[in-house]
Amino acid sequence: MSAFLPFTKPSIDVATIAAVAEVLRSGWITSGPKVLEFERQLSTYFGGRLVRCFNSGTCTMEIALRIAGIGPGDEVITTPISWVATANVILEVGATPVFADIDPITRNLDLDQAEAAITAKTRAIIPVYLSGLPVDMDRLYGLAAKYRLRVVEDAAQAIGSSWGNRRIGSFGDFVSFSFQANKNLTTAEGGCLVLNNESEARLAEKYRLQGVTRSGLDGMEVDVAGGKFNMTDISAAIGLGQLPHLEAVTARRRELARHYFAVLGEDFEKRTGAQLPPGDFRNSNWHMFQIVLPEGVIRAEFMEKMKSRDIGCGVHYPPIHLFKLYRALGFREGMFPVAESVGRRIVTLPLFPAMSEADVERVCVAVREALQK
Ligand SMILES: *Cc1c(COP(=O)(O)O)cnc(C)c1O
C-alpha cells in the first residue's frame, strides 16, 4: 500500500534545520538579528517596500487595521470564503464586518458585489487571494481610490503570486502575509506586513510589542495598549531558510497543478459535474488545488472515500457568515448564495512541492472513482 498523502506538507531543508539549531545555541532566541535580517530580505523581495514581521498572519491584519485607525462605527468589507481570521480581526478592532458574495469562478470576493456593499461608513476592504489567486488588482485599487478606502490585502496564501509582472506585496496599500505551517513559505507560525511609510512602520512596531516606544526619562514610553505579537529569531531563521527556495517552490507547485489539469482531462467537468480551479499559471502561486464537488455529492462522504485510499483532503473554507458568532450578528443563510454553495462543496486536494507526478495521478484516479455514481 502507498503511504498516506496529506493535503499539504512543509519542505524544510537541512541548512534551515542547522540555522535553527545555531539560533538555539546562540543565547538569543527571541526577536533579534534574524528577524531584522528576515525583514530586510523580505523588503528586497517586495521591491524595497517597508516590511515588519509578527507572530501570525492574523495579528498582522489586526495591526494594519489599527494603523489605519479603523474601529467602532467603521465598516470593513470582506469575503465570506476565507479562514475566519479575516473577519475576526474586524471584530477585534471593534469595527463592523460587511460581507459581499464571491465570484463563482475565482471564488474570491466579487468586486461588483463589494462595490454595491459600500456605504458612508465603509473605511476599508479586505480582499482574500484564495489558494493564491489574486483578485483583479486594477479594479480593486480603482475602487479604493474612487471611494477613498484603505485596503488590507489578506495575501496570507499569496506569497510568490503576481499581478502581471508585479509581485503581490510589491505594490498596493497594506499587504499581509502569513507564514503559518501550511503556507507556501513558513516560519512555523508568523506573518509579515508590507507598509507604506516610516510612520506606519513605527506604529507597527509599537502595536507589535505592548505599545512601547523609545522615549522619555526612562528611555521608554507607552501610550497605547499594544499586544504581544513579535516574531522570534527561531521563526525568522526558518523563514530565512525558506525564502531562497520560494521561486523554485512556486514553479514546482505550478508544474504539479498543470499535471492535475492534464491528468483529470479536458472533459473532467463535463463527465463529473465537478468544477476545476481557474487555470491561472501566471498570477497564482498554487497555494492549493481546489475543486468544487457536483451538487448532490456529500463532501464528508467524498473525503471519507479519499481517506480510504490514503489521501488527505481539506475544507477551505466553510462560509464565515454562517458560524454562530456571525449569525449572532444577524447574518443568515441565503445572504450570499454563491459563497454558501461553493463553501458547502469546495475540497482541497493534495498539492505540495515534495509531491511526485505519480502522487497527482493517484489522487486523480481516486477523485474519479469517488465521483462515480
Ligand atoms: C492562514 C491564513 C490566515 C491567518 O494566518 P495565521 O498566520 O494562521 O494567523 C488568514 N487568512 C487566510 C486567508 C489564511 O489562509
The ligand as a MOL file (V3000), in Angstrom:
LIG
                    3D

  0  0  0     0  0            999 V3000
M  V30 BEGIN CTAB
M  V30 COUNTS 15 15 0 0 0
M  V30 BEGIN ATOM
M  V30 1 C -3.5000 31.3780 7.1370 0
M  V30 2 C -4.4860 32.4290 6.8520 0
M  V30 3 C -4.7230 33.4880 7.7390 0
M  V30 4 C -4.1770 33.5620 9.1300 0
M  V30 5 O -2.8410 33.4020 9.2410 0
M  V30 6 P -2.2140 32.9160 10.6390 0
M  V30 7 O -0.7580 33.0740 10.3980 0
M  V30 8 O -2.6450 31.4900 10.8290 0
M  V30 9 O -2.7190 33.8090 11.6900 0
M  V30 10 C -5.5950 34.4820 7.3580 0
M  V30 11 N -6.2240 34.4560 6.1800 0
M  V30 12 C -6.0390 33.4560 5.3100 0
M  V30 13 C -6.7400 33.5010 4.0040 0
M  V30 14 C -5.1770 32.4040 5.6180 0
M  V30 15 O -5.0240 31.4020 4.7480 0
M  V30 END ATOM
M  V30 BEGIN BOND
M  V30 1 1 1 2
M  V30 2 1 2 3
M  V30 3 2 2 14
M  V30 4 1 3 4
M  V30 5 2 3 10
M  V30 6 1 4 5
M  V30 7 1 5 6
M  V30 8 2 6 7
M  V30 9 1 6 8
M  V30 10 1 6 9
M  V30 11 1 10 11
M  V30 12 2 11 12
M  V30 13 1 12 13
M  V30 14 1 12 14
M  V30 15 1 14 15
M  V30 END BOND
M  V30 END CTAB
M  END
